[in-house]
Amino acid sequence: MDSINQRIADELGVRPQQVAAAVALLDEGSTVPFIARYRKEVTGSLDDTQLRHLEERLRYLRELDDRRGSILASIEEQGKLTPELTREINLADTKTRLEDLYLPYKQKRRTKGQIALEAGLGELADALFGNPALTPEDEAGRFIDADKGFADTKAVLEGAKYILMERFAEDADLLANLRSFLKDNATLSARVVAGKENEGAKFSDYFEHDEPLKSVPSHRALAIFRGRNEGILASTLKVSEEQPGTLHPCEGMIGERFGISHQGRAADKWLGEVVRWTWKVKLYTTLETDLFGELRDRAEDEAINVFAHNLHDLLLAAPAGPRATLALDPGLRTGCKVAVVDATGKLLDTATVYPHAPKNDWNGTLAILAKLCTKHAVDLIAIGNGTASRETDKLASELIKNVPGLKLTKIMVSEAGASVYSASELAAKEFPDLDVSLRGAVSIARRLQDPLAELVKIDPKSIGVGQYQHDVSQLKLARSLDAVVEDCVNAVGVDVNTASAALLARISGLNTTLAQNIVAHRDANGAFKTRNELKKVPRLGDKTFEQAAGFLRVMNGDNPLDASAVHPETYPLVQRIATDTGRDIRSLIGDSAFLKRLDPKTFTDETFGLPTVTDILGELDKPGRDPRPEFKTAEFQDGVETLKDLQPGMVLEGVVTNVTNFGAFVDIGVHQDGLVHISALSEKFVKDPREVVKAGDIVKVKVMEVDIPRNRVGLTMRMSDTPGEKVEGPRGGDGKRGGQRSGAAQRGERSAPKQPDKAPTNPAMAALFANARQLRK
């Protein structure tokens, strides 16, 4: 365990004692949010990001140690464990290295080399390897034995060859050196499978694609692997040879490792064949599989990381707050679904209206909506951004003019995942008598009021901010996204008297059963008046209370501290601060000027250190403060509703819907997100798009190009850019402009676009949008 703690400490750049303390807390059942917020003295103030990395590495390294123990036991059972081998196994720092060391001792199917060894050919193999001056054919004659399957010299030499091949191929140091060489020098090559050109048109960018393995970005790797899995692409690992007929560099490394070289001796040619066969027959395919697996793992990790960042930003988007909201879920033939919720999200009313074709009941719809808005004192109109959203936006604009006394505000809201929620078991329990389509409208309204509270009801993979989410490990993806949701919910905290079971289940220490028990207790006994009353909830014991209490808020309860992030275990400290300053706790809360004059060091003791006291004073200053930004809305330009309305040079306002490694997608109100390539995000060089934007940001963009046949819009956030004009110089990403880029750069950023109906007006558009379709799948 000490070695694990030391290694994690080195990776995090912290002291081993901090890691040991965090590991102990995790092993005791503490959650990352609880440790990060309430155990700062114990861990030396490790934050949630460090703790998540620690948790992940701890899992990996413990699995590595478990495997190490199994391997040592297996080799010892075979009677082949030496002190040197034990040392090598104990020093192995990756699963790959560990498996390489175990390879010679691993139980495997009967091979040609083993058959040759059983026939006694090991002596011949050792002789020729140890003394290349021996003549292979002469030496082989002594080992001919038809009964054992070696009837002639050729068969004998081939058997000896397999013995050495298998021995060479199981050398852990050689495997490590070859992997390192291939990582730095190999090329990932993709080609279309013959006859699949039309069927696999969406992968056309990879029909003849070569790229250094070490520089393949995650989105291109996953696109190629998807094409391979669908039978469209064939992918291989290539290492260029110096000249035809010359020694392959990997064969040279094998020969060097075992001291084999051509010096004109009798067995040199035969040994050269052993080396060549070792590479081509034994190692090439194995190492290609291993390195493709590593590339996929890296690409998956990066795709999951992108998804996690986008989800984090979306969950912590600014809430419109507790305001009565009317939601419009747009539709044409089936009508617009309407739902009205009060300030707490409680459903008040529903309707279905038909303002658009084919019924075109515009005036009748306006009358119904005006009546609903007046009846329920509506403040906000939430408009789903799906089909007919811009037409419905016009409807809302006219409605606002018709009822000026209400001072209504309209906002376009993402519908992503709303249909998933509508058909879920959770929605059926919440609204058993409500039509599925109307449930979606309720979700849209609540999503505007509080994105976090509503989005936790939806599987994160359905929210629409991922990249290749169906191509990655679903276990790793779920684990990562669950951690993001947990961190976000606990960063904000929840009102225990209004939160849904879905939201409560994400609180530190709670689960679905406990969350439902809290809601049931609340329904049966009324609102909680204190945090201590939570202990009356069935199955909510002291440990759970410790983990959860600080993140659960009791608003307007008996104790004002229950509405803050101050943990109940520190209430005595707050009381001491109040007593020492001659103030009442209620009068301390919110008295910013007074609290800022207090020296936190004055109140520290053996139990509560400086980090805790500092946090408490900050919380007393702004109790229960919401870390999310102030609510703002984007204004889509009137008259710009479809791709046909766009013109190069237009400057528009939009909302960032997704951030990828190659840029950001922006909703500008035309039913098709535009792409701001990484090179067009800023005048400065941008390495990571998230340095500039995040999901939910409101940004100003300029239209650079429109490709209607392919439903693509090229945007820039640099207002100095001129459509069609080439700008030289590094701009981020691959160092090329997003609007006019080199052919190599275009190929570099492509994923697997749909075959166009006709060529786009500018070839660079392919580079800008290559990932758009694959990204959403």
N, C-alpha and C positions, 0 to 999 in steps of 0.2 A: 504493500500500500504506500510505503514511504516513497518508492520510486515513481509510482503513479502520481502522487501529489507533487513531487519535485518536477516531473515532466510538465504537468499542467501549469504549475507556477511559472516555469520558464516560458511557456507559450503565452501566458497572460501577462508576463512581466510583473508578477506580484510575489510576495513571500510564501514559502511553503506552508507556514502556519495559517495564512489566510485560507489557502486551499483546504487544508486539513479541517479547519473549522467549518467551512461551507459543506464539505463532504459529510461531516458528522451530522450537520443539520438536515441535509437531504436524506441521509440514511434513517434519521429519526422520523421522517415523514413530513418535514417542513417543505413548503412550496417556494419556488423562486421569488414570486412577488413578496411573500412574507419575509423571506431572508433579506431581500434587497431593501425593504422598507423598514423593518423593525429589528434587524439584527446587525446593524452596521458596526457596532463596537466589536462584536464577535468576529466578523469577517474582514474587518479593516475597510469597511465601506465598499465592498464589491458591488457593482451595479448589476441590473438585470441582464444586460448584454453579456457581461463577463460571466455571470452565473449560468446563463444558457449555454455558453461555449463550454464552461466547466462541466456542466451536466452531460453534454453530448460527448465530450472527450472522456469523461469518467466512464460512460457506458461502453465506449469503444475499447478503452484500455483494460477494463475489467473483462470484457469478452476476450481480448487478446491474452490476458493472464490465464483465463480459464482454458483457452485452447493450448497455451503453453504447458500447463499442467498435464493436460490429456496427452500431448505429444511426448513429454518426458516420460510419463508412465508407460506409454506404448513402446517406446524404444528400450526402456529399461526391462520391460517384460521380454523383449526379444534378446536380451543379453548383449546389446550393442551400444549401450550408453557409456561414453568415455567422458573424462573431465573436460576435455577440449570441446566436445560436442555440447555438453551441458552448458559450458560458458557461452558458446555461440547462440544457443537457443535462448538463454536468459538475456542476452544482449539484443535479440531481435526486437526491433521497435515498430514493425508493421506486420500485419497478417500475411502479406505477400512474402516477406523475408522468412517468416516462421514456416510457411508451407514449403518454401524452397528447401529449407534445411531438413524438413521431414520427408521430402520426396523419396530419397533412397530407401527409407524404412517403411514407407506407406504400403499397406496391403493393396495389391493391384492384380488385375487379371494376368494370366500367364502370357508372357511376351516371348517374342522370338529370341531375345537375349537370354531369358531365363531357361528356355528350352536348350539353347546352346551351352549354357553353363552346366545344366544337368547332364549333358552329353560329354562333359569334360573339356570343352573348348576354351575354358577360362585360361588354361595354361598356355595355349597357343596365342590368345589375345595378349596376355601379359608379355610373352616372349617377343612378339613383333613390335609391341609398343615400347618395350624396354631396350630393344636392340634392333634398330631399323636396318642394320647391315645384313640381317638374316633374309633369306629368300622366301617369300610367303608360300609359293607353290611347293617348295621342298619341305618346309616345315609342316605344311598342311597334310602332306601325305601320311604322316604318322597317326592322324586323327580320323581317317576315313572309317566310318562304321555305318553300313547300310541299315542295320537293325535299329539304330538310333535316329535315322532320318538324314544322315549325312553320307551319301553314297559316293561322292566324288570331291575333288579338290575345290571346285567352285562352291559347292554347298558348304564345305567346311570353312572356307575363307569368309563366306557371307555370314555364317553363324558367329565367327569371331568378330566380324565387323559390327554386328548388332550388339554384342557384349560391350564393346568400347563405346558405341554410339549411346547406349543407355547410360553408361557410366558418365560420359561427358555431359549428357543432357540433364543429369541429376546433380551437377556441381552448382551449389548455391551461389558461390562468388561469380562464376561465369554468367549465370542467369541474371544476377544483379548488374553486372557490367554491360551485358547485351541490352537489357531494358533501358539502362541509362543512355546508351548510345542511340537506340532507336527513338527514344523520347526526343532527343536533340536533333536527330538527322533524318528520321523517316518522314515519308509523305503519305497523307491520307488520300487515296485515289478512289473516285466514284465513277462508275460508268452505267449507262442504261442497259438493262437486260434486253437482249435482242427480241424484237417483236412487241416490246412494251412501250414504245414511244408514244403512241396515241393514248393508251390507257393511263400512262403516268405523266401526262402533260404538265400537271401541277408541279412535278419535280424536274422540269426541263433545265433548270439552272444547274443541276447536278448530273446531267447526262454525260458530261466530260469535264470532270472537276478534279483538280489536284491542289493540295494545300499542305504546307508543313504541319505535321501533327501537333507540334508544340504551340502553334498559334491558332488552332481551330476554336472559334468562340462557341459557346454553349448552344446558341440557337441554330447554327449551321450543323453542328454535330448531331443534334437531335433530329433535324430535318433529314439528314442522310440516313440515320438509323431508322427513321420512320419509313423512308423510301425502301430501305433494304427489307424491313419487316413486311412491307406490302408487296414484295416481290418485284419492285420496279427497278431498284438499283442494286448493283453489285459493288461492294467496297473492299478494298485491299490495302495493305500496308506495303509501301515500296521503299527500297533503299537503292539509290542509283549506284551503278558500278562505274569504276574508272573508265574502262574500255571493254568492249566485247572480248571475252576470253580471259580477262584478268580475274584475280581472286576477289570474290565478294568480301566487302569489309567485315561482315559478321563471321565469315569463314576464317578470315585472317585473325580475328579475335579468339576464335576457338583454337586455332593452331598455336597461337602465341601462349594461350593459357596452359596448354599441355606440351609445349616444347616441340611441336611438330612443324617441320619445314622441309622443303625439297632441296636436298643436298646431293642428289644423284645416287643415293644408297638403294639397295635392292627393295626395301619395304616402303620407301618414301611415297611412291605412287599409290600404293595400297592405303597407307595411312592418310594420304590426301583425300582419297575417296571416303574414308571414315569421317573426316572433318566435313566434307561436302554433304554427305548424307546426314550427318548430325544436324546441320543447319536446315537443309531442305526438307528432310523427312520428319525429324524429331522436334526441332526448336521453332522453326518459322511459324507454323500454324499455331503452336501453343502460345508463343509470345504475341502474335497478332491478336489472338483471342484475349489474352491478358490485357494488352494495351488498349484494345477497343473497350474492354470492360472498364478500365481506369478512365478512359475518355468519357464514356457514358456516365460513370459515377460523378466526374467533375462537372459534366454538362448538367446532370440532374441536380446536383447541389446548387449550381448557379441559377438554374431555372426556378428551383424551390426558393432560393434566396430572393430572386426578383419578385416572385409571387408574395412572399412573406412581407417584403417591404411595401408593396402596393396595398396589400391587405391592411397592414398597420396604418398606413396613411388614410385609407378609406374608413376604417373603423373609428379613427380619431378625427374625422372630418367635423367641421363646426356644426353643432345642432341649432336648428331654428328656435328650439326652446318650447316651453309649455304654452302653446297658442292653438286655439281652435283652427282646424285645418280641413279644407275640402279637397279631396283628391279626385283627379280625373285620369282614368286609365283609358287612353285613346283607343278607338277602333272605328272601322268603317261599317261593314255590313252588320256586324253584331252589336254595334253601338258603343258609346262611351260608358264605362262603368263609373259610378259616382259613389263616394263614401265620405261621410263627415264624421270626424272624431273630435272630442273635446280636448282641453289642454293636457289632460292626463293620458290621452290616447284611447279613451273609451269610445266605442262605436256608438254614434247617435242616430245616423240615418244613412240610407242607401237609395240609389236610383239608377236607372239605365236610360240614357238619352241618345237621340239619333240625329245629331246636327249635320253629319256628313252624308255623302252619297252611300246608298241609293235613296234614303228617305229625305235627306236635306231639311230636317226640321230645326232650322237654325233659331228662329224666333221662339218656338216652343221650348227649346232647350234653354235659351237664355232666361225665359220666365221661370222655369223650374229651378235653375241654379240660383237665380236671384232670391227666390223664395227660401231656398235652403240656407243661403248665406245670411239672410236677414234673421231667419228663425233661430239659428244657432250662433249668431254673432261671430261669423268666421273671420279670421285674420289673414290666413294664408291659403293660397291655391297651389296644390302640388300637381304637376302635370307629368305623367309618365313619358319617357322619351322614345317610345316605340312608334309603331305605324300610326300615321295621322297626328303625330305630336305637334308639328308646326301649325297644322290646321286648327288643332285644339288650342294651341297657344293663342291664335287669333281670336278664338271664341272667348278665352279668358280675358283678353285685352278689352273686348267689347263689354264683357260682363262687368269689369272694373269701372268702365265709364258709366254703366247703367246704374250702379249702386255706389256713388261717390261717398256717401256718408259712412261706409264701412272701412274705407282706406285699405282695400285689399292689396296684397302683394302676391304676384305669381312667380313660381320657381319651377324650372324643369328638373325633374328627378330621375335618376337612373332606375330603370326597371329590372336590371340584371338580378336574377334570382327570385324575383317576386312570384313568378309562376311556379317555381319549385316550392316556395313556402306555401302557396295557395293549395297545392295538392298534397301537402305533408300531413302526417298524423298530428303534428302539433297544431296546425291550423284547424284541422277537423275538430280537435278537442276544444280549441278556443272559440270557434264559430261553427258549431255542429249544424245549425239550421241555415247557414249562409251559403249562397251559391259560390262555387269555387272561383269564378271570375271576379266576384265582388270582394272576395278575400284579398285578391291582388291589389285592389284599390285601397283597401285598409292599410296594407303593408306599405304602399307608396306614401300615404299620408304620414304614417308613423315614422317612416324612414327620414322624412324631412324634419320632423320634430326632434328625433334623436336617432341618428344613423346607427350608433353602437347598439342601442337597446333592441333595434329591429333586425339588424344584420346578424346578430348572434343566433337568430332562429333559423338561419339558412346555412346549409353546408358551404363552407368557405370556397370550395372548388366550383360552386355555382354562381359566385358573385361576379365573375367575368374580368378579373384582373390578373389572371395567370398567364404563363407562357409554357406551352407544351405540357399542361398539367396531366394529360392522360398518358404521356409517354414516360413519366418518371415513376420512381418507386412510390406506390401509394401509401406505404407504411411511413416512409420518411416524410412525404408530403403532409400527411395527416398530423404527424407528430410536430412538425414545424409550424403548421398553421394553427394547431390547437394551442401551442405555446404563445403565438402572436395574439390570439383572441384572449387568452388568459391574462397576458401582460396588459393588454389594452383595457379590458374590463376592470382590472384591479387598479390600474393607473387612474381611472376616473372614479371608481367606487359606485355603489348603487344604493338607492333608497329602498330599504328592506320592506317598506310598506306599500310600494307601488311596482317594484320590479317583477317581471315575469319569471316563471320557473326556469325558462331557457337562459335568462340573464343571470339569475342567482346561481345556476349550476356552474358558471364560469368563475365564480368567486373562489379565492384561495381556500382550500380545505373542503369545499363543498362538492357534491356530485348531484346527479339527476334526482336520486331518491331523496337526499336531504333538502334539495331545492323544492321539490314537491311537498315535502313535509312542512317546510316553512310556509308555503302558500296555503296549505290546508289549515295549519294552525292559525294563520292570519285570518282566513275566511271564517273559521269557527269562533275565534276569540276576539276579533277586532284587531285594530292596528297595534303594533308593538309600541310601547311607551318608553322602553329602555332597551339597551343592548343586552342587559342581563336576562331579560325575558326570553331571549333566544335559547337559553339553556333548558327551557321547558319544552322545546321542540323535540319530538321523538328522535332518538339516535344521534342527537347533536351533543357530543360529549365535550369534556374540557379541552382536549387536544384540538378538536375541530373548532371550538370557540376561539381558542388562541390564534389559529391560522386565519379565521374568517372575520373576526369582530372588527378589526381596524378598517376593513373595506366595506363594511355594511353601515349605512347611515340611517339614523332614526331622526327624521326631521320634526321639529317642534315637539320634541319629547320632554321628559322630565329633567334630563341632564343635557345641558347645551353641548357638552363634549361629545355626546353620542352622534351629533350631526357633523362631526369633523373626522379627520384621519388620525386623530390622536388615539392610540391604542388603549383600551381599558387598563392594561397592566401598568400604564404610566400615569393614570389619573392621580395617584398620590403625589407624584412629582409636580403636576400642575397645581394641586392644592398647596404644596409647599411654596411654589413660586408666588401664588396669590397671597399666602400668609406673609411671606418674607417681604412682599412689596406693599402690604397693607391694602390689597385690593380684593374685590369679589371676583370670582371666576367669570361671571357674566359680563362684568365691566371690563375685564381684560380683553375679552374677545373682540377683535376688530379695532382696538386702540393702537393703531400702527405706530404713531409717534412715540408712545410710551414703551411699547415692546421693543422698538429699535434701540432704545437707550439702555436696555438691559444687557448685561454681559453674560453670555451663556455659561462661561466658566464658573461663575458664582454658584450655579445650581448643580454642578456635577458632583457625583459621589461614587462609591464603589459599585453601585447598581446601574446608574445612568451616566453614560459618558457624554462627551461634547457633541458627537453627531446627533444623538437622540434629543438632547436639550435644544440644539439648534433647530432641528426639525419641528419640535413642539412649538417653539416661539414663532416659527414661520407659519405653522398651521393656525395658531391662535390669531395671528395677524389676518389671515384670509382663510377661515375655516371652510373645509369642504370645497376648496377652489377647484374648478374644472380646468384641466390642463389643455383642453381643446381650444382652437383659435376662435376668434369672433366670427359670427355668421355673416357671410357676404354672398351675393348672387351674381351670376353672369347675365348680361343682357345680350340676347341674340339679336342680330340686326334684322329689322323689319324688311320684308321683301326678299330675304335670303333664306329659302326654305328647302331647296333641292340643289343637287349638284349643278343643274342647268343655270341656277341663279348666280353661281360663283364666277368671278372673273379674276385673272391674275392681277395682282397689285392691290386687291381689296384688303383692308385692315379690319379684322373682326375680333370680337371677344369670345372666349370659349372656356371650357372646363377640361382639365387634364383627366382623362379616364383611365389611362394605363401608362406605366413607365417601363420600358424594356432596356436591355443593354445597348440597343442601337438607336434609341430615341424615345419620343413621347407621343401618344395618341391624344388628340384633342377633339372634343365634341363642339362643333361650331353651329349646330342646329340644322344640319342638312341630311340627317339620318345615316351619315357615313363619317366616322371619325377621320380626321386628317392626321398625317404624320409629320411631326417636326423631327427631322433626323438629328442625331447627336451633334452633327457638325453645324446645325443651324439653331442651336439652343441659345448660344451666347456669342458675343464678340471674342470672349476669351476661350482658351483651349479647355475643353470639357472631357474629362476621362470617364466620369460616371454621370449619366443623365440626372440621377437623383441629387447631384450637387446643385442642380438648377431648379428642378421641378419635382413635384410629388403628386400622386393621385388626389384629385379634389381641388387642386390649385386653379384659380381663375387667371387666365393669361391673355395677353393681346398677341395676335398672330397676323401674319401677312400671307395671303394666298400666292404661292409661287407657280403652281401648275395644277391643272384639272384634267383628269383622264376619265371621261364619262363611261366609255365602254367597260373599263375595268373597275369602276367605282373607287377611284383613288384621288386623293387630294394631297398635294405637297404644300407644306406650310413652313414658315420660318418665324422665329421670335426676334430676329434682327431686322428692325425696321429700315435699316439702310440697304437691305438687299433689294435687287431689282430682278424681277422674273426674267429668266433666260440669260442673265448675265453671269459670266464665269468669274469667280473670285478666287485668287490664288492664296496659298498660305495655309498653315495648319489651323484647323477649326475644331478639332476634337475627333474622337473615334479613330478612324483610319487616316486622319490628316487631310481629308478631302471635303469639299463643299457638298452639302446634301442635294443641291440643285443640279450642278454640273460636275460629274465625277468621272474618273478614269474607268476604263473597262475592267481593270483588275479590281478596283474598289467596288464596282457594281457587283461583280461576282462574289466578292468578299462578304457583302452584306445580304446576299440573297438567301432565302430559305426554300420555299416550295410554292411559288405563286401559281395561281390558276392560269392556264393558257389563255392569252388575250384573244378577243374576237378580231381585233386588228392591232397593228403596232401602235404603241402610244406615241404622242407627239414628241416626246423627249425620251430617249433610252434611259436616262437617269431615273425616270419614274420607277422602272423595274427595281432599281436598287433601293429606292425609298420605301417601297411597299411590298417587297418580297415576302416579308414575314407576317403581313397583316392577316391573311386567311389562316395560316398555320397557328398563329398566336392564339386565336379564339377557340381552337379545337381541343 
